[in-house]
Amino acid sequence: MSTYFESYLTVGAFAALGVVLVLVMLGVASVLRPNKPNPGKQLTYECGVDPVGAGWSQTYVRYYVYGLLFLIFDVEAVFIFPWAINVERLGVFGLVEMLVFIAILVLGLVYAIRKKVLRWE
């Protein structure tokens, strides 16, 4: 067998070992965990709002808007960190590009503030 295929064999062996370990740990956890069913544990609970009635209850879209805004600005950090590491190598061009990127994000934040999306009612 060539070294090329031996590398794949090693990766496959480690992947199989990982799957086996996960299954073993899930099996051990299911045997050791306490099992005390309770009707209160079966109630739906979403975003800190208690359910209304026995059926489906509508949640506020604002929770999801906050989540999406957090995700957008979290992804922004993913782009800013590599830029900060290579800022000297990129020079003025990199600085201008990052300023444009941040300006677009600030415009989006200003738009959300003006539309009163971030106001908690």
N, C-alpha and C positions, 0 to 999 in steps of 0.2 A: 504494500500500500504506500502511495506517495505521501510526502509530508503535507501536501495540499489537502488531501482527504483526511489525514490524521488531525489536522486543525479543526475540521468540521466535526470529526468524531469526538474530540475533546469538548467542543461547545455543546454538542448534542448530549454528551454524558452529563455535563454540568446542568443543562436545562432539565434533563430527566430527573436528576438528583433534586433539583429545586422543586419540581412538581411533586415528587414523592414526599419531600420534607413538609411541604404545605399540606398535603393530604393527611399525613401522619399527625401534624399539629392540630388540624381541624378535627380529626377523630379523637385525639386526646382531650381537646377542649369540650367536645360534645359529651364525652363520658364524665368528665370532672365538673362540669358546670352545674350549678343548682337549677332545678326546674320547678318553679313555683308559679303556675299560671294564675293570673288575676284578671278580672274583667277591666280593671283600670289600666292595665298594661296594653289592652287591645284598642284603647281609644286613639283616634288620630290626633296628632299634635304637630302643628306646622307654624313656624315663625313666631312662636310665643303667643299665638291666638288660640284660645280654647275653642273646640268645635261647637257649633250651634246645632242642636237637634241631633237626631240619630244618623242623619245622612251626610251628604257632601256639603261642605261649607266653602264659600268663596274666600280666598285670601286677597290681600291688597297687592296690586301690581307694583307698588312702591318698593316692596321688599326685593323684588327682582331687579328693579331699576338700580337700587343701591348696590346689589350684587354685581350687576353688569358694569357699573361705574368703577367699582373696586377692581374688577377684573381688567378693565381697560388700563387703569393707572398702575396696576401690578405688572401687566405686560410691558408697559412703558419702561419700567425699571429694568426689565430684561434687555431692552435695547440700549439703555443709558450706561449700564455697567461695562459692557465691552467697549463702548465709545470712550468712556473715561480711562480705560486702560491704554487705549491706542491714540489718545488725543494728540500727543506730540507728533506721532508719525503721520497722522491725518492732516495736520496743519490747519490753515484757515478754511479750506474747503470743508473739512470735517466739522469745524466749529459752526460754519454757516448752515450746513445741513442739519446739525443737531438743533440749532436755534429755530429753524423752520419747523422741525418735528415738534419741538416743545410748544411753539406758537400755535400749531394746529391743535394740539391737545388743550392748550389754554382756551382757545376759541370754543372748543367743544364744552369745556367746563363752564365758560361764561354763558353759552347757549343754554346749558342745563339749569344754571342759576336763574337766568331771565325767564325761562319757561316755568320756573318755580317747581322743578322736579325734585329738588333737594330739600324742599320745605316739608317738615314733618307735621302732619295735621292730626 
